[in-house]
């Protein structure tokens, strides 16, 4: 499974996904790309897009996409605020479905 980390996330977060093939938006040369175009580019090479942009679900319709999106809801985008969410993400990845945006932490 190939993961793409949004540029709004710290690059060091990549180290938390050692069992996956992970790239960052800047590594792909896509820094500054608007969400719609970024998602179109990502679907060609990735299975899951991980972001902290909680507005993505209101801005993009992914129902027909082959890409799954995980939106991280943390107090900040700092690594120490995001690391506690990693176990939920790792647990979710094997059963994540394309065309959906899943918010972490999961809200009942």
N, C-alpha and C positions, 0 to 999 in steps of 0.2 A: 504494500500500500504506500502510495506517495503522498506526502503532506506538503502543503505550501503555507508558510507563515507570513502573515501580512506585515508590511513595513511598520505598522504601529506597534508591533510587538518587539521586545528585546531579542536580538540575535542569539543571545546565550540560551534562550528558551529551547532552541533547537536541540541542545544536549539532553533534554529530558525525554526525547523520543528515540533512544538508541536502537530500538527494534524496527524502526521505520526509515524509509528514505525521505529525508526532509531537506527542503530548500527554503530560502527566504525570498521575498519579492525583490529586494535589492540584488541578491545573488543572480537572479534571473534577468536583471537589467530592466525591470519593470517599475522601479521606484517612480512615484509621481503619477502613475497611470490611474485613471478614474476607475471606480468600482465596476461599472458595466464592462468596460474593455478588459480590465484585469481578470474578471471572471471568465470572459470569453477566451482569453489566453490560457488561463489556468486549466480549463476543462480539457485542453489538448494534451496535457502532460501530467496532471495530478488527479487524485481521487478525492482529497479533502483540503479545503481552504480553512485555515484557522485565523481568526481576527478578533479584535477587541471592539470593532465597529458594530455597536448594537443597533444602529439605524439601518444596517444592511438589509434586514428583513423587511423594512418598509420601502426601501429603494429598489430592490431587485426581485424579480419573479424567477425563482429557480425550479419551478415545478417540472419543467421539461428538461432540466439540465442533468448531465451525467456527473455533476460535481456535488459533493456534500459540503456544507458549511457549518463550522462550529464557531459560535460567537461567545467570547469569554466576558463574563460580567464580574469584574473585580473593582475594588476601590480606585486603583490606578493601573497603569500599564507597566509599572515597575516589576522587575523579575520576582522580588519577594512577595508581591501581591498575587502574582500569577502562579507561582509554584504550587500553592495548595490546591489548585484546580487540576493539576496534572493527573492525579489518580482517577478522577471522573472522566477525563478525556481518554485515558488509556483503556478504561473499562468500556467506554462507548465505541471506540474505533472498530472493533470486530463486527459490530451490528449496525453501524451507521448506514443510512440510506441516502443515495443520490437524490438530488432535487429537494432537499430539506435543509432548513437552518435549525440547528439545535443550540439552545442557549445553555451555557455552563456557568455557574452551577444550575443544575436542573431546578426549575420552579414547578412545584406541584400544581 
